[in-house]
Amino acid sequence: MGSLLITLLFFGCKSSGDQKKANVPYDSIRTAIKALDLEIGEGSSDPNLHFRRSQLFYSDRQLDQALHDINKAIALDKTSSEFYILLSDIYLLIGQPQNCG
């Protein structure tokens, strides 16, 4: 159990390759967020839409919104390791590394 926790902390708190979207221009991020807003609409049950929007919010350093969306994605699909990696990255940026595990 202890080694699993250490492994999760080590890998969970590293940046994911999918999150190298930080080089996307500001207008492109905002446009993509608006497009996802329309797709998600009210009550979307597709966790990948929430995950993608969370990635964009993360790239744009809108961390409260990123945290909200990644938690929604995890509530819809608790099996995706990508979701937990992004969650850990968000916690690191908001200064809560104790929540990475």
C-alpha positions as CSV (number, residue, x, y, z in Angstrom):
1,M,0.0,0.0,0.0
2,G,2.8,2.4,0.9
3,S,4.7,1.8,-2.3
4,L,1.5,2.3,-4.3
5,L,1.0,5.7,-2.6
6,I,4.6,6.7,-3.3
7,T,4.3,5.6,-6.9
8,L,1.1,7.6,-7.3
9,L,2.6,10.7,-5.8
10,F,5.7,10.4,-8.0
11,F,3.9,9.9,-11.2
12,G,0.7,11.8,-10.3
13,C,2.5,15.0,-9.6
14,K,4.4,15.1,-12.8
15,S,3.1,17.1,-15.8
16,S,1.3,15.0,-18.4
17,G,2.4,15.1,-22.0
18,D,-1.2,16.1,-22.9
19,Q,-0.8,19.2,-20.9
20,K,1.9,20.7,-23.1
21,K,-0.9,22.8,-24.5
22,A,0.5,25.9,-22.7
23,N,2.0,27.1,-26.0
24,V,-1.5,27.5,-27.5
25,P,-2.3,31.2,-28.1
26,Y,-4.6,32.8,-25.7
27,D,-7.4,33.4,-28.2
28,S,-7.3,29.8,-29.3
29,I,-7.6,28.6,-25.7
30,R,-10.6,30.9,-25.2
31,T,-12.2,29.8,-28.4
32,A,-11.7,26.1,-27.5
33,I,-13.2,26.7,-24.1
34,K,-16.3,28.4,-25.6
35,A,-16.7,25.5,-28.0
36,L,-16.5,23.0,-25.2
37,D,-19.0,25.1,-23.2
38,L,-21.5,24.6,-26.0
39,E,-20.8,20.9,-26.3
40,I,-21.1,20.3,-22.5
41,G,-24.2,22.4,-22.2
42,E,-26.4,21.5,-19.2
43,G,-25.7,18.1,-17.6
44,S,-23.3,16.5,-20.0
45,S,-22.3,13.0,-19.0
46,D,-19.2,12.8,-21.2
47,P,-16.2,12.9,-18.8
48,N,-13.8,13.5,-21.7
49,L,-15.4,16.9,-22.5
50,H,-14.9,18.0,-18.9
51,F,-11.3,16.7,-18.9
52,R,-10.5,18.5,-22.1
53,R,-12.0,21.8,-20.8
54,S,-10.1,21.3,-17.5
55,Q,-6.9,21.0,-19.5
56,L,-7.6,24.2,-21.3
57,F,-8.4,26.0,-18.1
58,Y,-5.2,24.6,-16.6
59,S,-3.2,25.9,-19.6
60,D,-4.9,29.3,-19.1
61,R,-4.2,29.2,-15.4
62,Q,-7.9,29.4,-14.5
63,L,-7.3,26.9,-11.8
64,D,-10.6,27.1,-9.9
65,Q,-12.4,26.2,-13.2
66,A,-9.8,23.5,-14.0
67,L,-10.3,22.0,-10.6
68,H,-14.1,22.1,-10.9
69,D,-14.1,20.4,-14.4
70,I,-11.5,17.7,-13.5
71,N,-13.6,16.8,-10.4
72,K,-16.6,16.5,-12.6
73,A,-14.7,14.3,-15.1
74,I,-13.6,12.1,-12.2
75,A,-17.1,11.9,-10.8
76,L,-18.2,10.6,-14.2
77,D,-15.3,8.2,-14.7
78,K,-13.2,7.2,-11.8
79,T,-11.0,4.8,-13.8
80,S,-9.0,7.3,-16.0
81,S,-5.5,7.8,-14.8
82,E,-5.1,10.9,-17.0
83,F,-7.8,12.6,-14.9
84,Y,-5.9,12.0,-11.7
85,I,-2.6,13.2,-13.1
86,L,-4.2,16.5,-14.1
87,L,-5.9,16.7,-10.7
88,S,-2.5,16.3,-9.1
89,D,-0.9,19.0,-11.3
90,I,-3.7,21.4,-10.4
91,Y,-3.2,20.8,-6.7
92,L,0.5,21.4,-7.1
93,L,-0.1,24.8,-8.7
94,I,-2.6,25.9,-6.1
95,G,-0.2,25.0,-3.4
96,Q,-1.9,21.9,-2.0
97,P,0.6,19.1,-2.8
98,Q,-0.8,17.1,0.1
99,N,-3.9,16.4,-2.1
100,C,-1.8,14.9,-4.9
101,G,-2.2,11.4,-3.5
